[in-house]
Amino acid sequence: QVQLVESGGGLVQPGGSLRLSCATSGSIFRLYTMGWYRQAPGKQRELVATITSVGRTTYEDSVKGRFTISKDNAKNAVYLQMNSLKPEDTAVYYCHANLNSNYDYWGQGTQVTVSS
């Protein structure tokens, strides 16, 4: 069983930055593909960024060049650095861990609000 706990959300002005953290439990964290998803009110949950066990990253087009996903295997943690935030980035952000169909986990989410 893997537990994911997000932190770092909050209210920020447009153009500002936030760093989300996802602390995980589980001794095989380094084997998982980790990801950040977000869900805005009235919209479906969407993939924001992923990082594989070997550090390969992917990003949703609207966040490329602004967001950076990273992980620290020693700390069993994954991060999402968000810069140049826009109001449309407002959403609940979820941490996700996947090894295969039997090992797929979600965090509880953290709210990010971008507003002046």
Backbone as JSON, one array per atom type, in Angstrom:
{
  "sequence": "QVQLVESGGGLVQPGGSLRLSCATSGSIFRLYTMGWYRQAPGKQRELVATITSVGRTTYEDSVKGRFTISKDNAKNAVYLQMNSLKPEDTAVYYCHANLNSNYDYWGQGTQVTVSS",
  "N": [[0.85, -1.19, 0.0], [0.54, 2.19, -0.85], [0.79, 5.42, 0.33], [-0.1, 8.74, -0.41], [0.6, 12.09, 0.13], [-0.23, 15.31, -0.42], [1.08, 18.66, -0.46], [1.54, 22.24, -0.2], [-0.13, 23.77, -1.76], [-2.22, 26.71, -2.39], [-3.15, 30.2, -2.32], [-2.3, 32.35, -4.93], [-1.02, 35.12, -6.75], [-1.59, 35.99, -10.22], [1.09, 35.15, -12.37], [2.74, 34.44, -10.36], [4.45, 31.96, -8.27], [4.37, 28.55, -7.18], [5.23, 25.68, -5.24], [4.5, 22.42, -5.3], [4.38, 19.57, -3.2], [4.69, 16.05, -2.81], [4.49, 13.65, -0.58], [5.44, 10.32, -0.05], [4.7, 6.97, 1.01], [6.09, 3.69, 1.32], [8.31, 1.27, 0.14], [9.11, 0.9, -2.45], [9.03, 3.13, -3.97], [10.7, 4.28, -5.89], [10.32, 2.82, -8.16], [7.97, 3.51, -9.32], [5.91, 5.23, -11.74], [5.36, 8.55, -11.39], [2.95, 11.13, -11.05], [1.32, 14.3, -11.65], [-1.93, 15.48, -11.5], [-4.77, 17.52, -12.32], [-7.87, 19.06, -11.39], [-10.31, 21.16, -12.32], [-13.15, 23.15, -11.28], [-16.16, 21.77, -12.45], [-14.92, 20.51, -14.54], [-13.19, 17.78, -16.18], [-10.77, 15.6, -14.63], [-7.4, 16.18, -15.39], [-4.27, 15.26, -16.86], [-1.23, 16.63, -15.78], [1.59, 16.49, -15.51], [4.19, 14.0, -15.74], [6.6, 11.73, -14.31], [8.92, 9.25, -14.9], [10.26, 6.11, -13.61], [12.89, 6.23, -14.34], [13.32, 8.85, -14.63], [12.27, 10.18, -16.83], [10.35, 12.73, -18.27], [7.07, 14.11, -18.89], [4.78, 16.55, -20.14], [1.71, 18.34, -19.99], [0.47, 20.3, -22.67], [-0.22, 23.0, -22.1], [1.24, 23.69, -19.87], [3.86, 23.43, -20.39], [7.19, 24.57, -20.19], [6.57, 26.18, -18.08], [5.94, 24.69, -15.79], [7.62, 22.3, -13.72], [8.35, 18.99, -13.11], [9.7, 16.9, -10.61], [11.66, 14.51, -8.73], [12.67, 12.99, -5.64], [14.31, 10.34, -4.82], [15.53, 9.47, -2.5], [14.12, 10.73, -0.54], [11.62, 9.84, -0.99], [9.76, 11.4, -2.44], [7.89, 13.57, -4.58], [7.76, 16.41, -6.71], [6.22, 19.46, -7.85], [7.07, 22.16, -9.48], [5.73, 25.23, -10.05], [5.59, 27.88, -12.15], [5.03, 31.25, -13.33], [2.22, 31.4, -13.05], [-1.21, 31.12, -14.03], [-4.63, 32.29, -14.07], [-6.18, 30.24, -15.14], [-4.9, 27.99, -14.28], [-5.93, 27.36, -11.9], [-7.13, 24.94, -9.73], [-7.81, 21.75, -8.17], [-5.06, 19.94, -7.27], [-3.67, 16.79, -7.81], [-1.67, 14.16, -6.61], [-0.24, 11.28, -8.11], [0.48, 7.81, -8.26], [1.81, 5.15, -10.04], [2.36, 1.77, -10.76], [1.48, -0.59, -11.95], [-1.64, -2.0, -13.1], [-2.54, -3.03, -10.74], [-1.34, -1.62, -8.8], [-1.94, 1.34, -8.12], [-2.33, 4.59, -7.2], [-3.77, 7.41, -5.47], [-3.44, 10.75, -4.2], [-4.97, 12.96, -1.76], [-5.4, 15.46, -2.71], [-4.66, 18.95, -3.33], [-5.49, 22.34, -3.04], [-5.06, 24.79, -5.51], [-5.13, 28.13, -6.15], [-5.28, 30.71, -8.38], [-5.32, 34.01, -8.46], [-6.03, 37.51, -8.55]],
  "CA": [[0.0, 0.0, 0.0], [1.28, 3.44, -0.95], [0.02, 6.61, 0.7], [0.39, 9.96, -1.01], [0.12, 13.27, 0.85], [0.19, 16.52, -1.1], [1.14, 19.91, 0.29], [2.11, 23.35, -0.95], [-1.12, 24.56, -2.47], [-2.59, 27.96, -1.76], [-3.59, 31.31, -3.17], [-1.17, 33.08, -5.49], [-1.4, 36.06, -7.79], [-1.12, 35.65, -11.56], [2.51, 35.38, -12.55], [3.47, 33.94, -9.2], [4.96, 30.59, -8.27], [4.11, 27.64, -6.07], [5.87, 24.37, -5.34], [3.74, 21.35, -4.67], [5.14, 18.4, -2.77], [3.92, 14.83, -2.58], [5.24, 12.7, 0.24], [4.91, 8.98, -0.25], [5.16, 5.85, 1.81], [6.32, 2.55, 0.44], [9.73, 1.09, -0.08], [9.45, 0.76, -3.85], [8.66, 4.39, -4.61], [11.55, 4.59, -7.04], [9.91, 2.05, -9.32], [6.69, 4.0, -9.82], [5.73, 6.45, -12.5], [4.65, 9.52, -10.57], [2.33, 12.16, -11.86], [0.43, 15.33, -11.08], [-3.15, 15.74, -12.23], [-5.55, 18.61, -11.73], [-9.29, 19.09, -11.72], [-10.96, 22.44, -12.09], [-14.59, 23.0, -11.08], [-16.94, 21.51, -13.64], [-14.12, 19.91, -15.6], [-12.62, 16.47, -15.89], [-9.4, 15.58, -14.17], [-6.47, 16.12, -16.5], [-2.87, 15.04, -16.55], [-0.39, 17.83, -15.85], [2.98, 16.09, -15.74], [4.59, 12.71, -15.2], [8.02, 11.41, -14.29], [9.05, 7.8, -14.79], [11.25, 5.61, -12.66], [14.23, 6.6, -14.79], [13.41, 10.3, -14.69], [11.75, 10.76, -18.06], [9.22, 13.59, -17.94], [6.14, 14.57, -19.91], [3.98, 17.68, -19.68], [0.57, 18.8, -20.76], [0.96, 21.4, -23.5], [-0.44, 24.33, -21.55], [2.15, 23.96, -18.75], [5.25, 23.29, -20.84], [7.97, 25.78, -20.02], [6.2, 26.87, -16.83], [5.94, 23.72, -14.69], [8.68, 21.3, -13.72], [8.16, 17.88, -12.19], [10.96, 16.29, -10.2], [11.48, 13.6, -7.61], [13.82, 12.71, -4.8], [14.11, 8.94, -4.4], [16.0, 9.31, -1.12], [13.08, 11.26, 0.35], [10.33, 9.3, -1.42], [8.92, 12.57, -2.68], [7.81, 14.13, -5.93], [7.48, 17.84, -6.62], [5.79, 20.18, -9.04], [7.38, 23.59, -9.43], [4.82, 25.92, -10.96], [5.95, 29.28, -12.34], [4.18, 32.02, -14.26], [0.88, 30.84, -12.89], [-2.31, 31.82, -14.67], [-5.92, 31.95, -13.45], [-6.67, 28.94, -15.65], [-4.23, 26.9, -13.55], [-6.7, 27.12, -10.68], [-7.68, 23.58, -9.7], [-7.28, 20.86, -7.15], [-3.96, 19.18, -7.85], [-3.57, 15.46, -7.2], [-0.49, 13.33, -6.85], [-0.61, 9.94, -8.57], [1.57, 6.85, -8.36], [1.39, 3.96, -10.79], [3.32, 0.74, -11.13], [0.69, -1.34, -12.92], [-3.06, -1.87, -12.8], [-2.8, -3.43, -9.36], [-0.66, -0.68, -7.91], [-2.31, 2.64, -8.67], [-2.72, 5.32, -6.0], [-4.03, 8.86, -5.56], [-3.47, 11.55, -3.0], [-6.25, 13.58, -1.44], [-5.49, 16.71, -3.45], [-4.35, 20.23, -2.69], [-6.1, 23.4, -3.84], [-4.26, 25.89, -6.03], [-5.99, 29.2, -6.65], [-4.52, 31.81, -8.98], [-6.27, 35.12, -8.55], [-5.56, 38.79, -8.01]],
  "C": [[0.88, 1.25, 0.0], [0.34, 4.57, -0.55], [0.7, 7.83, 0.13], [-0.24, 11.15, -0.29], [0.68, 14.5, 0.17], [0.24, 17.7, -0.13], [1.67, 20.99, -0.63], [1.12, 24.17, -1.75], [-1.44, 25.85, -1.74], [-3.07, 28.96, -2.78], [-2.37, 32.09, -3.63], [-1.68, 34.01, -6.58], [-0.93, 35.57, -9.16], [0.33, 36.05, -11.75], [3.37, 34.85, -11.43], [3.86, 32.49, -9.34], [4.49, 29.85, -7.03], [4.88, 26.36, -6.32], [5.03, 23.35, -4.58], [4.66, 20.19, -4.32], [4.18, 17.24, -2.56], [4.82, 13.86, -1.83], [4.61, 11.33, 0.12], [5.45, 8.01, 0.79], [5.37, 4.68, 0.88], [7.76, 2.45, 0.03], [10.11, 1.01, -1.55], [9.04, 1.99, -4.64], [9.42, 4.6, -5.89], [11.14, 3.85, -8.29], [8.66, 2.62, -10.0], [6.87, 5.12, -10.83], [4.85, 7.36, -11.66], [4.08, 10.61, -11.47], [1.56, 13.17, -11.03], [-0.73, 15.51, -12.05], [-3.83, 16.95, -11.6], [-7.0, 18.52, -12.21], [-9.87, 20.42, -11.32], [-12.46, 22.21, -11.92], [-15.32, 22.79, -12.39], [-16.19, 20.86, -14.78], [-13.61, 18.54, -15.18], [-11.2, 16.61, -15.37], [-8.48, 15.41, -15.37], [-5.04, 15.91, -16.01], [-2.08, 16.32, -16.74], [1.04, 17.44, -16.23], [3.24, 14.72, -15.15], [6.11, 12.61, -15.18], [8.15, 9.92, -14.04], [10.12, 7.41, -13.78], [12.67, 5.99, -13.05], [14.35, 8.1, -15.03], [12.92, 10.95, -15.97], [10.47, 11.52, -17.74], [8.35, 13.88, -19.15], [5.28, 15.67, -19.29], [2.78, 17.9, -20.6], [0.97, 20.09, -21.47], [0.85, 22.76, -22.82], [0.52, 24.68, -20.41], [3.61, 23.84, -19.15], [5.98, 24.62, -20.73], [7.65, 26.55, -18.75], [6.28, 25.95, -15.61], [7.1, 22.75, -14.85], [8.38, 20.24, -12.68], [9.52, 17.27, -11.87], [10.68, 15.33, -9.05], [12.79, 13.4, -6.88], [13.61, 11.3, -4.25], [14.54, 8.72, -2.95], [14.94, 9.76, -0.12], [11.7, 10.7, 0.02], [9.33, 10.42, -1.7], [8.98, 12.98, -4.14], [7.32, 15.56, -5.81], [6.93, 18.36, -7.94], [6.06, 21.65, -8.81], [6.54, 24.28, -10.49], [5.18, 27.4, -11.0], [5.01, 29.94, -13.33], [2.74, 31.53, -14.23], [-0.18, 31.76, -13.48], [-3.62, 31.45, -13.96], [-6.45, 30.6, -13.91], [-5.94, 27.75, -15.05], [-4.96, 26.57, -12.25], [-7.38, 25.76, -10.73], [-7.24, 22.9, -8.41], [-6.24, 19.98, -7.84], [-3.78, 17.88, -7.05], [-2.26, 14.8, -7.59], [-0.94, 11.91, -7.18], [0.63, 9.08, -8.66], [1.06, 5.6, -9.06], [2.56, 3.04, -11.06], [2.72, -0.17, -12.19], [-0.76, -1.25, -12.48], [-3.39, -2.25, -11.36], [-2.2, -2.48, -8.35], [-0.83, 0.71, -8.49], [-2.94, 3.44, -7.54], [-2.88, 6.81, -6.27], [-3.89, 9.5, -4.18], [-4.83, 12.21, -2.83], [-6.45, 14.91, -2.15], [-5.14, 17.93, -2.62], [-4.84, 21.34, -3.62], [-5.06, 24.44, -4.24], [-5.21, 26.91, -6.64], [-5.11, 30.35, -7.13], [-5.48, 32.97, -9.24], [-5.63, 36.38, -7.98], [-6.55, 39.33, -6.99]]
}
